[in-house]
Amino acid sequence: MVIDRRIGLWILLRESVLSLVFLCAWDIVVVVMFQIFHQEWMEQPTLPISLIGSALVLFMSFRNNTAYNRWWEGRTLWGAVTNNSRSFARQAGTILRGCPDLARAMAAYPYALRGALGRLDATDDIMRLLPDSMKAGIRDKANIPAAILFEIGLRVDAESRRLGIDGALQGQIDRILSDMSNAQGGLERIRNTPLAIQFSVLPKVVAVVFCIILPLSMVQTLGWITPLGSSLVGLLFVALDKIGNDLQDPFSATPHGMPMLAISRTIEIDLLQSCGLPAPPPLTPVGGIQA
């Protein structure tokens, strides 16, 4: 995730520069053809273009709001995973009278969830934290995060029986695990349900068409200044489309995705320290980007 505004602006400009070059080249072609041939079909009225541009801005704004809602919901659900992980560590330390293996297993869970959402290989982090007694239980499972929660639930039940814990107290821990599972289900829903194709494809197509006909409505008024005005307006639509594309997949391994690795490391530190185990240092941003 980009956390430095200057870096974010630079990334946006860098990723839009190719489109800007094509827009400017097309504008220059239109101006040269208009000055040389001066065909009547090139003198397009400005009112239809203005109406199309206004409608396109509204459409893109709605699409971008929808994409941002997906991104923010994903961040909210990751916040629920963080809070419930801390609650689980507290309950394991008080009700179960301290259980380092459970804390380590729960610390492995966000890494597994990050790998499943981002389609990344998180095996090293999972095997580093997960107790040996639970590794066999997740082997060859299709949903590794859910398998880890299941193994944790089995261990909680075994510890409760061994210590003679009251069922109501054990139920408090089970509710935390259920909340974790519900948050995971919400995150998987976002990952498995992409933005509707009408929102993800149509704005780009309409924006391209708009940018092609835009200089035709400006050239008779602006003349040789048309490339400047048309390219700036076109860049606005290109940037709006780029922002929507960046936000619609919150789990992508890009600078615009959520900092799932940093969140996982924060959870690991909190859980390991809660039971007196050594913990790694927190991740620091690199180049204004938090992984």
N, C-alpha and C positions, 0 to 999 in steps of 0.2 A: 504494500500500500504506500502511495506517495504521501509523505508527511511534510515535505518542504514545498511551499507554494511556488517558489522560483523554479525548482526542479520540475514540478507538475506543469507549469506553463511551458517550459522548454520542451518537455516530452510531447505535449500537445502540438506545439509548433513543428517539432521534428517529424512527427508522424503525419502531419498534414501538408508538409512542404511539397511532396510529389503532386498531390492534388492541386495545390496552388500553382505549380509550374504548368500543369496541363491547362488550367483555367486561363492563366495569363497568355499562353501560346494561342489558345482558341480565340481569345479576345483580340489579339493582335491580327490573327487571320481575318476575323470579321471586319476590323477597321480597315485593313488593307483592301479587302474585296469591296468594301463600301466606297472607299475613296476612288478606286480605279473604275469599278463597274457601275456603282450607284444604282443598283437594281431596286425597283419599288418593293419587291417582296421582302427586302431586308429592313424596311421601315415598319417595324411592328409597333402597334399602339402600346402605351405604357400601362393603361388601366388593367387589361387582363393579366399582365405580368405581375402587377402589384397585388391583385386579388389572389393569384396563385401563390405568391410569396407569403402573403398573410396566412392563407390556409395551411401552407406547408409548415410555417413556424408553429402554429397551433398544434398541428399533428405531431411534429417532432417534440414539442414540449410535453404533450401527453405521453408519448412513447418514452421520453427520458424520465418523466416522473414514475412511470410504471417500472422502468429498469432500476431506478434508484430505490424504489420500494422493495424490490427483490434484494438489492444489495443490503439495505438497512435491516430487513427482516433476517437475513442471514447473520448479520452482525449481532442482532438482538438474541438470536438463538445460540450463538456462540457465547454470548454473555451468560445465558442460562446454563450452558455447560460449565463455564468457569465457576459460577456461584454454587451450583450443585456439587461440583467436585470439592470445593472447600467445605461445604456442609457435610459431605460424606466423610472427609478426613476428620472433621470434628466429632461426628457421631461414632466413627470407628475408634477414635481415641478415648471417648468417654463411655459409650455404651459397651463396646467390645474391649475396653480397657487397653487399648493400644494394639495395633496390628500392622506392622510395617509392610508386610506382604500385600495387604489390601491397598495401602497408600501407593505402593509401587505399581500395582495393577491399574489403579485409577489414573495414575500419572501416565501410563502407557496408552490409555484410552484416547485422549485427544490427538495423539500422534496417529493412531490408527484411523480415527475419524477424518483427520486431515488427508491422509493417504487415500481413503475411500472417496472423499468429495472431489479432490483434485486429481484423482486417478494417478497417484504418485506411489512410489515404492517407499513405504515407511518401515520396512522390516527391521532395519538396524535399530531404530529408536524403540520399536516394540519389544524386540528381543533383549535390548539393553535394560529395560525397566520391568518387563513382565517376569514374575517369579517362575522358576523352573516347573513348579507343580501345576501351573496353568498353561504352559506352552503347548502341551499335547492336546488340550481341549479346544484350541483355536486352529489347530493344523487342518488344512484343506477346507476350511469354512469359507463360504461365499461372502459372508458379511462379517469381517473381522471385528469391527467395533461392537456389533451386537453380541458376538461370541465372547468378547472380553467382559461385557456387562453380565452375561449369563454365568461365566466362571466366577465373577465377583459375587453374584447372588448365591451361588452354591457355597462359596467360602463363608459368606456371612451367615448362611443357615447353619453350616457346620460349627462355626464358632459360637453361635447363639445356643446351639444344643449343648456344646461342651461346657459353656459357662452357665447354663441354666438361665439364659436371658428370657425375660417375659416377652410373650408374643407381641404385645402392644409396642414395646421398645424396638423389637426387631422390625415391626411394621413401619416405624419412622425411617429406618434405613431403606426399606423396600420402596417407600414412596419417593425417596431421593433417586433411587435407580430408575423408577418409572418416569420421573421427570426428565432424567437424562435420556431415556429411550424416546420420550416424546419430542425432545429437542432434536435428537438425531433424525427422527422421522420427518420433522419440518425441514431440516437441512437437506435431506435426501429428496424431498418433494421439490425443493427449489432446483436442485441439480438435475433431476429427471424430467422436469417440466420446463423446457426452454420457452423463451418469450415467443408468443404467436408469430408465425411467419409474416403476417400482415404488418406487424410492428417492426420486425427485424429486417425485412427486405424492401417493402414498399417505400419507406422514407428515402432510402438510398437511391432507388430508381427515379423517384419523382425529383429528388434533389439534383441528380445528374441532368435530367431533362430540363429542369428550371435553369441550371447554370449554362446549358447550351443555348437556350433562347434568350437569356437575360441580356447579353450584349447587343442583340438585335433591337431591343427596345431602348437602348442607351446611345447607340452609335450616332443617330441623327442629331442628338442633343449634345453629347460630350465630345464627339469626334475622336481625336487622338488621345484624349484622356480616358476613353472608355476602358482600356485594360486596367487602369488603377481602380476605378469605381466598381466595375463588374467583378474584378478579382477579389476585392475586399468583401463585397456582398456574398459572393460564392464561397469564400473562406468561412464566413459565418455559418452557412448551412453545412459545409463539410465538417466544421468543428462540432456542431450540434449532433450530427449523425455519428461522429467518432465518440463523443461522450456517451451516447446511448449504447453503442456497441461495447464500450469498455465496462459499463455498469451492469449489463444484462447477465453476465456470467461472473458472479461474485467469488467463485472458487478457482478462477483461472490463475495459472502460474505466471502472471504478468505484474507489472508495477501497479496495476489498477485493481488487482484482486485483494481480498481480505488478508490481513497478516496472520494467517492460521498458524504458521510456525512460531511466531512470537507469542501468540496466545497459548499454544501448547507448552512452550518453555515456561511461561509464567505459571501455568497450572502445575507443572512438574516441580518448580521451585517451591511453591506454596505447600504442596502435599508432602514433599520430602522433608522440608524443614519442620512441618507440623509434628513429625514423629522422630525428629532428631537425626535424620539421615543427611549425608552431605549432598548438596545441591549445586548444579552448575550455575554460572553467572547468567543474567538475563541477556537476551539478544539486543544488540544495538543497531540502529539504522546504518545502512551503507549507502552513501551517495544520496541521502535524503529519502531512501526507500526502506520501509520496514518489511521484512520477509514474513 
